[in-house]
Amino acid sequence: MYTFQIKQRNWPQILSVFHILIALVFVFDLLHIHNEGRKDWLFSSICVIAGLFLLLAGIFNKKIFRQLSGHLALLLFESILIISGAIYFWSKGASLVSVSHAILAGAIVLFWIYLKKREEGEKIVVSEKSIILPGLSGDRIIEWSELTNVVKKHDLLTFDFKNNRLLQVQVINADHIEEDEFNQFCQRELTVQNK
């Protein structure tokens, strides 16, 4: 059995842009907060503080958040703030803005769930029985009979399916796995399963 770790995206960089975009949502909310013709200063101050905090968190993310768990906590905080904005706008009669805030908060929570699931990395397991690939909702099991070729070369794992699909995955920390040994193992399993 062989286990490969998939090379992850640069989540901190992506999340810093995400935090800045959420800060811009709060700035946009600040421009549209009115309480019977005048500004609602309580909610305005919350928007200013949250917007500045998220803007600074997005810009200085490498100094503030050393690990993904800090970003995940901030995502939950953002969803709570967006839900409070949805409640505020609903109380003011702006139902379309309120619904859009609720949808945004739901999307943030779904993104948080996705990142929480991927926090420890994604692994591909190649065994005598099957190959287990990580998926969006759960692991995907691929039988050897579905494949025509499996090759590992220079940290690139390639799966060639019988239905002419090709899947290439960049793996990391695969130095302990000998390429020739792994490729021979795959060829042996393919010939056994495709008899």
C-alpha angles and dihedrals in degrees: 000000000000127000123199128188114220117230107252128224120252094268098174091057092047091046093050089058089046092053090050091051091051088049088055089053088057091048089051090049090051090058092053103044111115131158108198095322098323134077120275096229098192095057090037091057091048090052092048094049093044092045093050092045093050092045091053091044090052095048098042098033096131092058097040102039116039095172138032092253091072090054090048092054090049090051090056090048090051092051091051091050092048091049089051088052089051090052091047094051091044089055089051092052097252095129096164092054090044093052091048090052091049091051090049091050090050091050090051091052091049090049089050091052091050093050093044089054091050096042095106094042135258121277134199115209119200114191139159091265103043149326120261116209124185115245137188096259100020145330119306118219116211119193119218089239090067092060135075097187142005119190136172117200128162096342092312117116114200126195117192112195127205091239089064095258118137125203121191121184128184110225132194133206091026094130092107090061114080110226097215093047092049094046091049090049090052093048090050092051092046093052092047094049097041097053 
